[in-house]
């Protein structure tokens, strides 16, 4: 059992028994809903148009002309959680108007973005308040509020509000900087809330 505490994962024995019971109950619920008895395993979402985030409240610019910018992966320091195959979309018209001599789309784009992909919990974690627990499994993350990619190239990526399902987990990615040709992301991951319950403000960790 891991506990996320101010950008550091710390093992706390005093929470093991209480959280162990809660996690066993959660696993039992998950197992009842999956034939293989394992954790959450979700099929990829089906969109009418690739790149559209239908639940995003301010993604009109991206949704009007979605264009794939890059796909990135990111891990937290101890690989407790990871973001896999996160596809970033921007507005194709804006991309054309701001093109530079660089070859990679991620080097050329500045403007509004949306993103979606896989959010994986490798080890059960809980915040200091005990309200927010992440159960191991594979989840789907999508955009609720449009983010932004700005200058310099591959830098200043912000995704302020994403929804992770199942579990109604809200996350934010801030201070993002891409590297390895835009396929990896450094930044800060914050778990904002789980099932509508606000998490401890320090439920954050660095991504690399």
PEWO-V448668 format. One record per pair of residues at least 12 apart in sequence whose ideal C-beta (glycine too) atoms are under 8 Angstrom apart, sorted by sequence separation. I is the first residue (numbers start at 1). J is the second residue. If there is no record, write none. Layout:
I | J
I | J
//
This chain:
3 | 15
27 | 39
51 | 63
73 | 85
74 | 86
98 | 110
124 | 136
147 | 159
160 | 172
173 | 185
175 | 187
191 | 203
73 | 86
95 | 108
98 | 111
121 | 134
123 | 136
147 | 160
159 | 172
174 | 187
175 | 188
190 | 203
191 | 204
1 | 15
49 | 63
52 | 66
71 | 85
72 | 86
95 | 109
121 | 135
122 | 136
159 | 173
160 | 174
173 | 187
174 | 188
190 | 204
1 | 16
51 | 66
71 | 86
94 | 109
121 | 136
145 | 160
158 | 173
159 | 174
173 | 188
189 | 204
50 | 66
51 | 67
71 | 87
72 | 88
94 | 110
95 | 111
121 | 137
143 | 159
145 | 161
157 | 173
158 | 174
173 | 189
174 | 190
188 | 204
189 | 205
49 | 66
51 | 68
70 | 87
71 | 88
94 | 111
120 | 137
144 | 161
158 | 175
159 | 176
172 | 189
173 | 190
188 | 205
189 | 206
1 | 19
50 | 68
70 | 88
88 | 106
94 | 112
120 | 138
121 | 139
143 | 161
144 | 162
158 | 176
171 | 189
172 | 190
188 | 206
189 | 207
1 | 20
68 | 87
69 | 88
90 | 109
119 | 138
120 | 139
143 | 162
144 | 163
157 | 176
171 | 190
187 | 206
188 | 207
68 | 88
69 | 89
91 | 111
118 | 138
119 | 139
142 | 162
143 | 163
156 | 176
157 | 177
171 | 191
172 | 192
186 | 206
187 | 207
68 | 89
69 | 90
90 | 111
91 | 112
118 | 139
119 | 140
141 | 162
142 | 163
155 | 176
156 | 177
157 | 178
170 | 191
171 | 192
186 | 207
1 | 23
67 | 89
90 | 112
118 | 140
119 | 141
141 | 163
155 | 177
169 | 191
170 | 192
185 | 207
186 | 208
66 | 89
67 | 90
90 | 113
117 | 140
118 | 141
141 | 164
142 | 165
154 | 177
155 | 178
170 | 193
66 | 90
67 | 91
89 | 113
116 | 140
117 | 141
140 | 164
154 | 178
169 | 193
170 | 194
184 | 208
66 | 91
67 | 92
88 | 113
89 | 114
116 | 141
139 | 164
140 | 165
154 | 179
168 | 193
169 | 194
65 | 91
66 | 92
69 | 95
88 | 114
89 | 115
115 | 141
116 | 142
139 | 165
144 | 170
147 | 173
168 | 194
169 | 195
62 | 89
64 | 91
65 | 92
88 | 115
115 | 142
116 | 143
139 | 166
167 | 194
168 | 195
62 | 90
65 | 93
67 | 95
87 | 115
115 | 143
139 | 167
154 | 182
157 | 185
167 | 195
168 | 196
62 | 91
64 | 93
86 | 115
87 | 116
114 | 143
61 | 91
86 | 116
87 | 117
139 | 169
141 | 171
157 | 187
86 | 117
161 | 192
176 | 207
85 | 117
86 | 118
114 | 146
115 | 147
135 | 167
61 | 94
84 | 117
85 | 118
113 | 146
114 | 147
134 | 167
70 | 104
83 | 117
84 | 118
112 | 146
113 | 147
173 | 207
70 | 105
83 | 118
84 | 119
112 | 147
113 | 148
134 | 169
51 | 87
69 | 105
70 | 106
83 | 119
84 | 120
112 | 148
113 | 149
68 | 105
69 | 106
82 | 119
83 | 120
111 | 148
51 | 89
67 | 105
81 | 119
82 | 120
111 | 149
50 | 89
81 | 120
110 | 149
69 | 109
81 | 121
82 | 122
109 | 149
110 | 150
80 | 121
81 | 122
110 | 151
80 | 122
79 | 122
80 | 123
106 | 149
69 | 113
81 | 125
113 | 157
115 | 159
80 | 125
108 | 153
119 | 164
71 | 117
107 | 153
113 | 159
106 | 153
107 | 154
115 | 162
66 | 114
106 | 154
61 | 111
62 | 112
119 | 169
61 | 112
62 | 113
63 | 114
102 | 153
62 | 114
119 | 171
59 | 112
81 | 134
100 | 153
59 | 114
86 | 141
134 | 191
56 | 114
83 | 141
90 | 149
132 | 191
134 | 194
53 | 114
88 | 149
132 | 193
133 | 194
52 | 114
132 | 194
51 | 114
53 | 116
131 | 194
127 | 191
132 | 197
131 | 197
9 | 76
131 | 198
132 | 199
9 | 77
131 | 199
132 | 200
9 | 78
88 | 157
131 | 200
7 | 77
129 | 199
9 | 80
45 | 116
129 | 200
132 | 203
106 | 178
127 | 199
128 | 200
127 | 200
128 | 202
106 | 181
107 | 182
127 | 202
128 | 203
2 | 78
4 | 80
106 | 182
127 | 203
104 | 181
105 | 182
2 | 80
104 | 182
69 | 149
59 | 143
62 | 146
61 | 146
56 | 142
55 | 142
56 | 143
57 | 144
58 | 145
59 | 146
55 | 143
56 | 144
57 | 145
58 | 146
53 | 142
55 | 144
56 | 145
53 | 143
56 | 146
83 | 173
53 | 144
40 | 135
45 | 140
39 | 135
41 | 137
42 | 138
44 | 140
39 | 136
40 | 137
41 | 138
42 | 139
45 | 142
39 | 137
40 | 138
42 | 140
38 | 137
39 | 138
40 | 139
86 | 185
23 | 124
83 | 185
19 | 124
30 | 135
72 | 178
83 | 189
19 | 126
26 | 133
30 | 137
27 | 135
55 | 163
70 | 178
81 | 189
26 | 135
23 | 133
72 | 182
73 | 183
74 | 184
15 | 126
19 | 130
22 | 133
72 | 183
73 | 184
74 | 185
18 | 130
23 | 135
70 | 182
71 | 183
72 | 184
73 | 185
74 | 186
69 | 182
70 | 183
72 | 185
74 | 187
76 | 189
19 | 133
15 | 130
74 | 189
9 | 125
2 | 123
4 | 125
1 | 123
2 | 124
3 | 125
4 | 126
1 | 124
2 | 125
3 | 126
4 | 127
5 | 128
42 | 165
1 | 125
2 | 126
3 | 127
4 | 128
42 | 166
81 | 205
83 | 207
1 | 126
3 | 128
80 | 205
40 | 166
40 | 167
77 | 205
76 | 205
77 | 206
76 | 206
76 | 207
77 | 208
75 | 207
76 | 208
74 | 207
75 | 208
74 | 208
4 | 191
7 | 202
6 | 202
9 | 205
5 | 202
7 | 204
4 | 202
6 | 204
7 | 205
4 | 203
7 | 206
4 | 204
4 | 205
//
